Amino acid sequence: MRRLLLGFMLAGIWLGQSACQTGDRSSPTHGWTAGAARLLASAKNSTPLPDPHPGVRFHAKPKPLPAGAVTHDWTSFLGPTHNGVSSETRLLKDWPEGGPPLVWELAKGTGYTSPAIHDSRLVYLYRQDQEEIVDCLHPETGQRYWTVRYPTGYSDRYGYNDGPRCSPVIDGNRVYTYGAEGKLHCLDLESGAVHWKRHLSREFRVPQDFFGVASTPLVEGNLLIVNVGTPGGPSVIALDKQTGKLVWEAGDQWGPSYASPVPATVGGKRRIFVFAGGESRPPTGGLLSIDPANGKIDFRFPWRSRSYESVNASNPVVIGNQVLISASYKTGAALLDLRPDGTRRVAWTAPHFGLHWNTAIHRDGYLYGFDGRNEPDAALVCVELKTGKEMWRAVPEWEETLEFGGRQVTRTFTTYRGSLLWADGHFLCLGELGHLLWLDLSPKGFRILSRAWLFAARESWSPPVLSRGLLYVSQNRRDFLRGGSPRLLCYDLRAPDSDAP
């Protein structure tokens, strides 16, 4: 009865939504009436229970969290600190044959997103047929609280995946999603009701760009900051996260990149770093340092490949009073010193540390990342933060035995252009073909601690997500060995607790 009542309430909210669009940049398309708001408030008094999801296959209950384990939510792209560094502990590192235990999997359609997680809610954005879908699931079971669907006509002009690229962002009781063609939604985390929505690409007249919209928004205080990339400006906008109304605009030169805005406190001042630059002739882009209080730009630092068909896609990494940016296509990395007066100075450049779409991880004075534009020329590289000196360059390799046509063959594999996540004293690495590894990385070299082949699928470009000892991995293409379709997979990475009964 409670679920039925909630269903009627939510139906009233959806029916009350306005279908009109507005060309006013300062106002969102408000999607609910005062009556619907009262229904939503009433619905919140009764928390719904999740139901089985028809697209989810449940495999096994995860182990209890071990005693003393440190855990966290994962509410935004690259985690709580926006840099792929996790504080989680007591993680399973000695994997059984076949890898860490699989808890559940969701048949997801298309997309390159990673999930966002807060408490008992996991939010995931993907596409099926002609709709983008927002699913809110229980992180441990895959059971569904709610689903929001809306139409999309995005088509990738290079023949890649036609699904969304931006990961959801959770802030309190709201979640923000940004689709491949620029449809921005603010949804209620409890019910999925639409608080407000805007079609930013249409409102700001932003062309499709190479691969659609792919810069995950950032919540900063009361603002939602978006690298919208309007030709001639604005490059970046800030919206009131509660209402969707425009608060400020910044930048008039550079289009939308495939990196996401990163917040930091530098010299006691809060700043937002946006690595901008979309499709343009000639190609332009670079780093913007922005005061979130008013949108004022401290400095612009041009950094972009000279190739027309190129992207800035690796997130800025802020380390104290320095910031690292990196791009592929014969560009490389630059480390900037951030001065107290808001200006910058180039500390060093490293032309052979060009990260395509992975983001460098900083640990103990060294940077680790995958240099390379394509699969064959990718390498794992360690660079000294102080000098930019390359400490080592390696291609981790191993052999896999495959079965083709009834016979077994052995082939050599590597990580290609992987993604790194630091947790519990070591590095988790997701390889481009679906390999998962625990790595020990230091200035002296690398060592593989554990390795598993989760799936044999290309374009495993979405960074993995770690929350409460569970690891979430997006498989973005069909498994070319087993034939499995694209999925979101949840793995149990909780270490066994010797004190557990």
C-alpha positions in Angstrom: 0.0 0.0 0.0 2.8 2.4 0.9 4.5 1.8 -2.5 1.1 2.3 -4.3 0.5 5.5 -2.5 4.0 6.8 -3.3 3.4 5.8 -7.0 0.3 7.9 -7.2 2.1 10.8 -5.5 5.0 10.7 -7.9 2.6 10.3 -10.9 1.0 13.6 -9.8 4.4 15.2 -9.7 5.3 14.1 -13.2 1.9 15.1 -14.6 2.4 18.5 -13.0 5.6 19.1 -14.9 5.6 21.8 -17.5 6.5 20.8 -21.1 7.5 24.3 -22.1 11.1 25.4 -22.8 12.6 28.8 -22.1 15.3 30.7 -23.9 16.1 32.7 -20.8 19.6 31.7 -19.7 19.0 32.9 -16.1 16.0 30.5 -15.4 15.6 26.8 -15.5 12.6 24.9 -17.0 10.8 24.4 -13.7 9.1 21.0 -13.7 6.7 20.9 -10.8 3.8 22.8 -9.3 3.1 23.9 -5.7 0.7 21.0 -5.4 3.3 18.5 -6.6 5.7 20.0 -4.1 3.3 19.2 -1.2 2.9 15.7 -2.5 6.6 15.2 -2.6 6.9 16.5 1.0 4.2 14.0 2.0 5.9 11.2 0.1 9.2 11.9 1.9 7.6 11.0 5.2 7.5 7.4 4.1 10.8 6.0 2.7 10.1 3.5 -0.1 11.7 0.1 -0.1 13.7 -1.0 -3.2 12.2 -3.5 -5.6 13.9 -6.1 -7.8 15.3 -4.5 -11.0 14.5 -6.6 -14.1 18.0 -5.7 -15.5 19.9 -6.8 -12.4 21.3 -10.3 -11.8 22.2 -10.8 -8.1 25.1 -13.3 -7.5 26.1 -13.3 -3.8 25.7 -11.2 -0.6 28.9 -9.3 0.2 30.9 -10.0 3.3 30.3 -7.8 6.3 32.6 -4.8 6.6 35.7 -5.9 8.6 36.3 -4.4 12.0 38.0 -1.0 11.9 37.5 -0.5 8.2 37.5 3.1 7.0 34.8 3.7 4.4 33.3 6.7 2.5 30.6 7.7 0.0 31.6 8.3 -3.6 29.3 11.2 -4.6 31.2 12.8 -7.5 33.6 11.9 -10.4 36.9 10.6 -9.1 35.7 10.3 -5.6 35.5 12.4 -2.4 38.6 14.4 -3.1 38.1 14.6 -6.9 41.5 13.0 -7.6 41.1 9.2 -7.6 42.5 8.9 -4.0 40.5 6.8 -1.6 40.8 6.6 2.2 39.1 3.2 2.4 41.0 0.5 4.3 40.8 -3.3 5.0 40.4 -4.2 1.3 40.8 -7.7 -0.2 44.1 -7.9 -2.1 44.7 -11.6 -2.4 42.0 -12.5 -4.9 40.7 -16.1 -5.5 41.0 -17.6 -9.0 38.6 -15.5 -11.2 39.1 -12.3 -9.2 37.1 -10.7 -6.4 33.6 -12.1 -5.8 30.9 -10.7 -8.0 27.9 -9.3 -6.0 25.5 -8.1 -8.7 25.4 -6.9 -12.3 23.2 -4.5 -14.2 22.6 -4.8 -18.0 23.1 -1.1 -18.7 22.9 -0.4 -22.4 25.4 2.2 -23.6 27.4 5.0 -21.9 30.8 5.8 -20.3 29.7 6.9 -16.9 30.6 5.8 -13.4 28.1 5.6 -10.6 27.7 8.0 -7.6 27.0 6.6 -4.1 25.6 8.1 -1.0 24.6 6.0 2.0 22.1 3.4 0.7 21.7 5.0 -2.7 23.6 4.3 -5.9 22.8 6.5 -8.9 23.8 5.4 -12.4 23.2 7.1 -15.8 23.1 5.1 -19.1 21.2 4.8 -22.3 18.8 2.2 -23.7 17.3 2.6 -27.2 16.3 6.3 -27.5 16.2 7.2 -23.8 18.8 8.2 -21.2 18.0 6.4 -18.0 18.8 7.4 -14.4 18.5 4.4 -12.1 18.7 4.7 -8.3 19.7 1.3 -6.8 20.7 -0.2 -3.5 24.6 -0.4 -3.6 24.7 -3.9 -2.0 21.8 -5.6 -3.8 21.1 -3.7 -7.0 17.5 -3.4 -6.1 15.8 -0.3 -7.5 14.3 2.6 -5.7 13.3 4.6 -8.8 14.0 5.2 -12.5 13.8 8.4 -14.5 13.7 8.3 -18.3 13.8 11.0 -20.9 14.4 11.0 -24.7 17.7 11.5 -26.4 18.7 11.8 -30.0 22.4 11.9 -29.6 24.5 10.1 -32.3 28.3 9.9 -32.0 29.7 11.2 -35.2 32.8 9.0 -34.9 30.9 5.8 -34.4 31.6 5.4 -30.7 29.2 4.7 -27.9 26.0 6.9 -28.1 25.4 6.9 -24.4 26.0 9.6 -21.7 29.6 10.4 -20.6 29.1 12.5 -17.4 28.8 10.7 -14.1 26.0 11.6 -11.7 26.8 14.0 -8.8 25.0 13.5 -5.4 24.7 16.5 -3.0 22.6 15.9 0.1 19.1 14.9 -1.0 19.6 15.8 -4.6 21.4 14.2 -7.6 22.5 16.0 -10.8 22.8 14.3 -14.1 24.2 15.7 -17.4 23.4 13.8 -20.6 25.3 13.4 -23.8 23.4 16.2 -25.6 23.4 18.6 -22.7 20.2 17.8 -20.8 20.8 18.7 -17.1 18.5 17.3 -14.5 18.3 18.0 -10.7 16.5 15.0 -9.2 15.3 14.2 -5.7 17.5 11.4 -4.3 14.7 9.9 -2.3 12.0 9.8 -5.0 13.5 10.7 -8.4 11.2 13.6 -8.7 12.5 16.4 -10.9 13.3 19.6 -9.0 14.5 21.4 -12.1 16.0 20.7 -15.5 17.7 22.7 -18.3 18.8 21.8 -21.8 22.1 23.7 -21.7 23.4 22.9 -25.1 20.2 24.3 -26.6 20.0 27.3 -24.3 23.6 28.3 -24.8 23.7 27.3 -28.5 26.6 24.9 -28.0 27.3 22.6 -31.0 27.7 18.9 -30.4 31.5 18.9 -30.3 33.5 15.7 -31.1 32.0 13.2 -28.7 29.0 15.0 -27.1 28.9 16.5 -23.6 31.4 14.8 -21.3 32.4 17.2 -18.5 30.8 16.1 -15.2 29.5 19.2 -13.3 30.8 20.1 -9.9 28.9 21.1 -6.7 30.7 23.8 -4.9 28.8 25.4 -1.9 25.5 26.5 -3.2 26.6 26.3 -6.8 26.6 23.8 -9.6 29.5 24.6 -11.9 29.5 23.5 -15.5 32.0 23.8 -18.3 29.3 24.5 -20.8 31.7 25.9 -23.5 29.5 28.4 -25.5 31.3 29.7 -28.6 32.4 33.2 -27.7 31.5 32.6 -24.1 30.7 31.8 -21.5 33.1 28.9 -21.1 32.0 28.1 -17.6 28.7 28.8 -15.8 27.5 28.5 -12.2 23.9 27.7 -11.4 22.1 27.9 -8.1 22.0 24.2 -7.2 18.6 24.6 -5.6 16.8 26.4 -8.3 18.9 26.0 -11.5 19.1 29.8 -12.0 22.2 31.3 -13.5 24.5 32.9 -11.0 27.6 33.8 -13.0 29.4 33.3 -16.3 33.1 33.1 -16.9 35.4 32.9 -19.9 34.9 33.9 -23.5 37.5 31.8 -25.4 37.5 28.1 -24.8 34.9 25.5 -25.5 33.9 22.4 -23.4 36.5 19.8 -22.7 36.2 16.2 -21.5 37.8 17.0 -18.1 35.7 18.0 -15.1 36.0 21.1 -12.9 38.1 20.5 -9.8 37.9 22.5 -6.5 40.7 23.3 -4.2 41.8 25.8 -1.5 45.1 27.4 -2.6 46.8 30.0 -0.4 43.7 30.1 1.8 41.5 31.0 -1.1 38.8 28.7 -2.6 39.3 28.2 -6.4 37.8 26.1 -9.2 40.2 24.8 -11.9 38.6 24.1 -15.3 40.7 22.4 -18.0 38.7 23.7 -21.0 38.9 23.4 -24.7 36.5 21.8 -27.3 36.2 21.6 -31.0 37.5 24.8 -32.7 39.7 25.9 -35.6 42.4 26.5 -34.7 42.3 24.2 -31.6 42.3 26.3 -28.4 42.0 25.5 -24.7 43.8 25.4 -21.4 43.5 25.9 -17.7 41.2 28.5 -16.0 41.5 29.4 -12.3 38.2 30.8 -11.2 36.9 32.4 -8.0 33.7 30.5 -7.2 32.3 33.5 -5.3 31.9 35.6 -8.4 33.2 33.8 -11.5 36.3 36.1 -11.7 39.2 34.4 -13.6 42.6 34.7 -11.9 44.5 33.4 -14.9 44.3 31.6 -18.2 47.0 29.1 -19.1 46.8 27.9 -22.8 47.6 24.2 -23.0 46.2 22.2 -26.0 47.3 20.0 -28.8 47.8 21.7 -32.2 45.8 18.9 -33.7 42.3 19.8 -34.7 40.9 16.4 -33.7 42.2 16.5 -30.1 40.7 16.8 -26.6 41.6 17.9 -23.2 40.3 15.0 -21.0 42.5 14.5 -18.0 41.4 16.2 -14.9 43.6 18.9 -13.3 45.4 17.6 -10.2 45.9 20.1 -7.4 48.9 19.4 -5.0 49.3 22.0 -2.3 50.0 25.3 -4.2 50.6 23.6 -7.5 48.4 22.2 -10.2 49.2 19.6 -12.9 47.5 19.4 -16.3 48.2 16.9 -19.0 47.0 16.2 -22.6 47.7 13.7 -25.3 48.2 14.3 -29.0 51.9 15.3 -28.6 51.2 17.8 -25.9 52.4 16.4 -22.5 52.1 17.8 -19.0 52.8 21.1 -17.2 53.1 21.8 -13.5 52.1 25.3 -12.4 53.1 27.1 -9.2 50.1 29.0 -7.9 51.2 32.4 -6.4 49.4 34.2 -3.6 48.4 37.1 -5.9 46.4 34.7 -8.1 49.0 34.4 -10.9 50.9 31.3 -12.0 54.4 30.3 -12.9 55.5 27.2 -14.9 57.5 24.9 -12.7 58.2 22.4 -15.5 56.8 20.7 -18.6 57.1 17.1 -19.5 56.3 16.4 -23.2 56.3 12.7 -22.7 53.7 12.6 -19.9 50.6 13.0 -22.1 47.6 11.5 -20.4 44.7 10.9 -22.8 41.7 10.5 -20.5 43.1 9.0 -17.3 44.0 11.4 -14.4 47.4 11.2 -12.8 47.6 10.1 -9.1 50.0 11.8 -6.8 51.6 9.9 -3.9 54.6 10.9 -1.8 56.2 13.3 -4.2 55.6 11.3 -7.4 53.0 11.2 -10.2 51.7 8.0 -11.8 49.7 7.8 -15.0 49.3 6.2 -18.4 51.0 8.2 -21.2 49.8 7.5 -24.8 47.2 8.4 -27.3 46.4 4.9 -28.6 46.4 1.3 -27.2 49.7 0.2 -28.7 51.8 3.2 -27.6 50.5 3.4 -24.0 52.9 3.0 -21.0 52.7 3.4 -17.3 55.0 6.3 -16.2 56.3 7.6 -12.9 57.4 11.3 -12.8 59.0 13.2 -10.0 56.8 16.0 -8.8 59.6 18.3 -7.9 61.5 18.3 -11.2 59.3 16.6 -13.8 62.0 14.0 -14.3 60.8 10.6 -15.6 61.7 8.0 -13.1 60.6 5.0 -15.2 58.4 3.9 -18.0 57.0 0.4 -18.3 54.4 -1.7 -20.1 53.0 -4.3 -17.6 52.6 -7.5 -19.6 51.3 -11.0 -18.9 49.9 -14.0 -20.8 46.3 -15.2 -21.1 45.2 -18.5 -22.4 42.1 -18.1 -24.7 39.9 -20.6 -26.5 39.2 -20.1 -30.2 37.4 -22.6 -32.3 37.8 -25.4 -29.8 41.5 -24.9 -29.4 43.5 -22.9 -26.8 45.9 -20.2 -27.7 48.2 -18.0 -25.6 48.4 -14.2 -26.1 50.2 -11.4 -24.4 48.1 -8.7 -22.8 48.8 -5.4 -21.0 46.8 -2.6 -19.4 47.1 -0.4 -22.5 45.6 3.0 -21.4 44.4 2.2 -17.9 42.9 4.1 -15.0 44.4 4.2 -11.5 42.8 4.5 -8.1 44.9 4.7 -4.9 43.4 2.9 -1.9 44.7 1.1 1.2 48.3 1.6 0.5 48.4 0.4 -3.2 47.0 1.2 -6.6 43.9 -0.4 -8.2 44.3 -0.4 -12.0 41.5 -1.0 -14.5 43.0 -1.9 -17.9 41.5 -0.9 -21.2 40.4 -4.5 -22.0 38.8 -5.2 -18.6 41.7 -6.4 -16.5 41.8 -5.4 -12.9 45.1 -5.3 -11.0 46.5 -4.4 -7.6 49.8 -2.6 -8.2 52.6 -1.7 -6.0 54.0 1.5 -7.5 57.1 3.4 -6.3 59.9 5.6 -7.7 61.8 2.3 -8.2 59.3 0.6 -10.4 56.1 -1.5 -10.4 55.0 -4.9 -9.1 51.7 -6.7 -9.8 50.2 -8.0 -6.6 47.0 -9.4 -8.0 45.4 -9.7 -11.4 42.0 -10.7 -12.7 40.2 -10.5 -16.1 36.8 -9.3 -15.3 35.6 -9.2 -18.9 37.1 -9.0 -22.4 35.7 -5.8 -23.6 37.2 -2.7 -25.2 36.7 0.9 -24.2 36.9 0.2 -20.4 37.6 3.9 -20.0 35.2 4.7 -17.0 37.2 5.0 -13.8 36.2 2.4 -11.1 34.3 3.5 -8.0 35.1 2.3 -4.5 32.6 2.8 -1.6 32.2 0.8 1.6 34.5 -1.9 0.5 32.6 -2.6 -2.8 34.1 -1.9 -6.2 31.9 -0.8 -9.2 33.2 -1.3 -12.7 31.6 -0.2 -16.0 31.9 -2.6 -18.9 31.2 -0.4 -21.9 31.3 -2.8 -24.9 30.3 -6.4 -25.6 32.6 -9.1 -24.2 34.5 -10.3 -27.3 35.2 -13.8 -25.8 32.1 -14.6 -23.8 29.5 -12.5 -25.6 28.3 -10.6 -22.5 26.6 -7.3 -23.1 27.6 -3.9 -21.4 27.1 -4.0 -17.7 27.7 -2.2 -14.4 29.3 -4.8 -12.1 29.6 -4.7 -8.3 32.5 -6.7 -6.7 33.1 -7.5 -3.1 36.5 -6.0 -2.1 36.0 -6.3 1.6 38.8 -8.2 3.4 37.7 -11.1 5.6 37.4 -10.2 9.3 39.2 -12.8 11.5 37.1 -11.5 14.4 33.8 -12.0 12.7 31.6 -14.8 14.2 
